[in-house]
């Protein structure tokens, strides 16, 4: 393996250890670890954060370990965004795993192959390890292109991250010109994302990932999505900060993808796959604003 891995951790040594075990199997040459600090008002948080960080000391292969640890709790929005700024300031490209995103071993090669293939293709903003189509086959290729950025295990380049703006300063102009209706065919989906971006712009959601979705949309960027799900989110449950309730996205099995990859001949968005995503995740029974499913992934 040649690609650096960025590992985002917090206060869950149990899931951190499981994900780290897969990173150890992959043996990246660089491991960039981003950690948030403990919440002083939460009993036992300091000990859990320390235990999670100690797992990184188990690196036993030739590897440069770089640490970006915060001693104070910054929260999801500022910690991950600042951590990823540091990652992509340090390296040109990276595979990114959170402490609850358990990858299949083939995930790493999948990311490496596509990072190399699309390194200079600015149409492609990221590579995801996620497939939330639940068995629906929309393509005969190894992956498809989507306008959505699923981040339960993903990879990207500095050139794409440079489009990221934590404050989504372009949103007021984007909204005023009603540009979401130029992107989304369904009014209900456009309304869903307008609510999301409104709340994100006002600072009402402590998150970093909706801003990356916005960056992809505003730059007409595409994500490469595998035909099989390569990463299982094992972080749902009472110990999570956000994904506390079990839903159909929890613990989706991680599968093996076969090599060599079968590449699409044409780079174009898979409308059918995105339709499944929109109907299942945005305009379904659990997608009303105020109780939005965190399908895009969360730091903790």
NORBEL-V434114 format. One record per backbone hydrogen bond with DSSP energy under -0.5 kcal/mol. CO is the residue of the C=O (numbers start at 1). NH is the residue of the N-H. E is the energy in kcal/mol with one decimal. If there is no record, write none. Layout:
{{CO & NH & E} {CO & NH & E}}
This chain:
{{4 & 95 & -2.3} {5 & 7 & -0.5} {5 & 32 & -2.9} {6 & 8 & -0.5} {6 & 97 & -2.8} {7 & 9 & -0.6} {7 & 34 & -2.6} {8 & 99 & -1.3} {9 & 36 & -1.3} {12 & 16 & -2.5} {13 & 17 & -2.2} {14 & 18 & -1.3} {15 & 19 & -2.4} {16 & 20 & -2.7} {17 & 21 & -1.8} {18 & 22 & -1.0} {19 & 22 & -0.5} {19 & 23 & -1.9} {20 & 24 & -2.9} {21 & 25 & -1.5} {22 & 26 & -1.6} {23 & 27 & -2.0} {23 & 28 & -0.5} {29 & 64 & -2.8} {30 & 5 & -2.2} {31 & 33 & -0.7} {31 & 66 & -2.8} {32 & 7 & -2.8} {32 & 34 & -0.5} {33 & 68 & -2.9} {34 & 9 & -3.0} {35 & 70 & -2.2} {38 & 40 & -0.6} {38 & 73 & -0.6} {39 & 42 & -1.9} {41 & 43 & -0.6} {42 & 45 & -1.7} {44 & 48 & -2.0} {45 & 49 & -2.7} {46 & 50 & -2.2} {47 & 51 & -2.4} {48 & 52 & -2.3} {49 & 53 & -2.2} {50 & 54 & -2.0} {51 & 55 & -0.9} {52 & 55 & -0.6} {52 & 56 & -0.5} {53 & 56 & -1.1} {54 & 57 & -1.2} {55 & 58 & -1.9} {56 & 59 & -1.5} {61 & 63 & -0.6} {63 & 65 & -0.7} {64 & 31 & -2.6} {64 & 66 & -0.6} {66 & 33 & -3.1} {68 & 35 & -2.0} {72 & 37 & -1.2} {72 & 74 & -0.6} {74 & 78 & -0.5} {75 & 79 & -2.4} {76 & 80 & -2.0} {76 & 81 & -0.5} {77 & 81 & -1.4} {78 & 82 & -2.0} {79 & 83 & -2.2} {80 & 84 & -3.0} {81 & 85 & -2.0} {82 & 86 & -2.1} {83 & 87 & -2.3} {84 & 88 & -2.6} {85 & 89 & -1.4} {86 & 90 & -1.5} {87 & 91 & -2.5} {92 & 158 & -3.4} {94 & 156 & -2.0} {95 & 6 & -3.5} {96 & 154 & -2.0} {97 & 8 & -2.7} {98 & 101 & -1.6} {100 & 102 & -0.8} {100 & 234 & -2.7} {101 & 103 & -0.7} {102 & 232 & -2.9} {104 & 107 & -2.3} {105 & 108 & -0.9} {105 & 109 & -0.7} {106 & 110 & -2.2} {107 & 111 & -2.4} {108 & 112 & -2.5} {109 & 113 & -3.0} {110 & 114 & -1.9} {111 & 115 & -2.9} {112 & 116 & -2.0} {113 & 117 & -2.2} {114 & 118 & -2.4} {116 & 119 & -0.9} {118 & 121 & -1.3} {120 & 122 & -0.9} {121 & 124 & -1.8} {123 & 125 & -0.6} {123 & 222 & -2.8} {126 & 224 & -2.2} {127 & 155 & -2.4} {128 & 226 & -0.5} {129 & 230 & -2.7} {129 & 231 & -0.7} {133 & 136 & -1.5} {136 & 138 & -0.7} {142 & 227 & -2.6} {144 & 225 & -3.3} {145 & 270 & -3.1} {146 & 223 & -3.0} {148 & 150 & -0.8} {151 & 153 & -1.7} {153 & 129 & -2.6} {154 & 96 & -3.8} {155 & 127 & -2.7} {156 & 94 & -2.1} {157 & 160 & -0.5} {157 & 161 & -2.3} {158 & 162 & -2.0} {160 & 163 & -1.9} {161 & 164 & -2.0} {165 & 168 & -1.6} {168 & 171 & -2.0} {170 & 174 & -2.7} {171 & 175 & -3.2} {172 & 176 & -2.6} {173 & 177 & -2.1} {174 & 179 & -2.2} {175 & 178 & -1.7} {178 & 181 & -0.9} {179 & 182 & -1.2} {179 & 183 & -0.6} {180 & 183 & -1.0} {180 & 184 & -2.8} {186 & 190 & -2.1} {187 & 191 & -2.5} {188 & 192 & -1.9} {189 & 193 & -2.4} {190 & 194 & -2.0} {191 & 195 & -2.2} {192 & 196 & -2.0} {193 & 197 & -2.9} {194 & 198 & -2.3} {195 & 199 & -2.3} {196 & 200 & -2.5} {197 & 201 & -2.7} {198 & 202 & -2.0} {199 & 204 & -2.7} {199 & 205 & -0.6} {200 & 203 & -1.1} {204 & 206 & -0.5} {205 & 207 & -2.1} {208 & 212 & -0.7} {209 & 213 & -2.1} {210 & 214 & -2.4} {211 & 215 & -2.1} {212 & 216 & -2.2} {213 & 217 & -2.5} {214 & 218 & -3.1} {215 & 219 & -1.2} {216 & 221 & -3.3} {217 & 220 & -1.5} {222 & 125 & -3.1} {222 & 126 & -1.1} {223 & 146 & -2.4} {223 & 225 & -0.6} {224 & 128 & -2.9} {225 & 144 & -2.6} {228 & 230 & -0.5} {229 & 255 & -3.8} {230 & 104 & -2.9} {232 & 102 & -3.0} {232 & 234 & -0.9} {233 & 251 & -2.6} {237 & 240 & -1.7} {242 & 244 & -2.2} {243 & 237 & -2.2} {247 & 250 & -1.9} {249 & 252 & -0.8} {261 & 263 & -0.8} {262 & 142 & -2.8} {262 & 143 & -0.5} {266 & 268 & -1.1} {268 & 145 & -0.5} {269 & 271 & -1.1} {270 & 274 & -2.2} {271 & 275 & -2.3} {272 & 276 & -1.8} {273 & 277 & -2.0} {274 & 278 & -2.8} {275 & 279 & -2.8} {276 & 280 & -2.2} {277 & 281 & -2.3} {278 & 282 & -1.8} {278 & 283 & -1.9} {284 & 287 & -1.5} {288 & 291 & -2.1} {293 & 295 & -1.8} {294 & 297 & -1.3} {296 & 151 & -0.9} {300 & 241 & -2.3}}
